[in-house]
């Protein structure tokens, strides 16, 4: 389980927290339709997020349209 006290979460941590695959998180990130917040930092080429950013993020519901923003 992703550690909510960690400084940052990786794509793997977010996938674990949301119960989806890492590829799903990468897809969310590449679509840029509000399915994943912008990273809080980037280390090299690896985006990372503060746990509270992900925990507070309101994910679109399953089947929710994300093209209406």
Secondary structure, DSSP 8 states (H G I E B T S, - for coil): ---TTSS-B-HHHHHHHHTS-HHHHHHHHHHTSSSS---SEEETTEEEB-HHHHHH-----TT---S--
